Structures are given as structure tokens and as C-alpha cells.
Amino acid sequence: MMFALPPDTPEIDDLQSLSDAIDALCEILEGDREDIIEGLAEIVRKRAEFEQFRQDAYHTGRSRSSAL
């Protein structure tokens, strides 16, 4: 699978790296931190929806081909 959700409990180092990356992104985009985080969350939601759709389509296609 190309996309996987992170573990339930992230390590503190992971959170600091993420915070630093968000700070850098805010600076590059000259945007508000909250707006940037909301935008990133929307991207993650859309990617998760896409992956679910892709998996459903794959499994539906396999079911149809095995029925033939």
C-alpha cells in the first residue's frame, strides 16, 4: 500500500519534526499556521478517500473477473 496512517501514538521527535515542517511551510507560503494545518488535514482526508476508493475498485474488479 502506498499510503498508510501513522501509528496511534507518535514519538515526540516525530511531532517536533512535523511542527518544524509546518513552521517552514507557513513561512514559505506566508500563511497562517491554523489555515496551513487545516489545508494539510484536508489533503490527508482526500488522499484517504482516494485510497479507499482505489481499494474498493480493485476488489470490485477482482470479484467481477473471478465470477467470469
C-alpha positions in Angstrom: 0.0 0.0 0.0 1.4 3.4 -0.9 -0.4 5.3 1.8 -0.6 4.3 5.4 -1.8 6.0 8.5 0.8 6.7 11.2 0.8 4.7 14.5 -1.7 5.8 17.1 1.0 7.3 19.4 3.6 9.3 17.6 7.0 9.8 19.2 7.8 13.3 20.5 10.7 13.6 17.9 8.1 12.9 15.2 5.9 15.7 16.5 8.8 18.2 16.7 9.8 17.4 13.1 6.2 17.9 12.0 6.0 21.2 13.9 9.2 22.4 12.3 8.0 21.4 8.8 4.7 23.2 9.4 6.6 26.3 10.5 8.7 26.2 7.4 5.7 25.7 5.2 3.9 28.7 6.9 7.0 30.8 6.2 7.2 29.7 2.5 3.5 30.2 1.9 3.3 33.3 4.0 0.2 31.7 5.6 -1.5 31.4 9.0 -0.4 28.3 10.9 -4.1 27.2 11.5 -5.0 27.7 7.9 -2.0 25.7 6.8 -2.8 22.8 9.2 -6.4 22.8 8.0 -5.3 22.6 4.4 -2.9 19.8 5.2 -5.6 17.9 7.0 -7.9 18.3 4.0 -5.2 16.9 1.8 -4.8 13.8 4.1 -8.6 13.3 4.2 -8.8 13.4 0.4 -5.9 11.0 0.0 -7.5 8.6 2.4 -10.8 8.8 0.5 -8.9 8.2 -2.8 -7.0 5.2 -1.4 -10.3 3.7 -0.1 -11.9 4.2 -3.5 -8.9 2.7 -5.2 -9.0 -0.4 -3.0 -12.8 -0.7 -3.4 -12.4 -0.5 -7.2 -9.6 -3.1 -7.2 -11.6 -5.5 -5.1 -14.7 -5.0 -7.1 -12.7 -5.6 -10.3 -11.2 -8.8 -8.9 -14.7 -10.0 -7.8 -16.1 -9.5 -11.3 -13.2 -11.1 -13.1 -13.3 -14.2 -10.9 -17.1 -14.5 -11.5 -16.4 -14.8 -15.2 
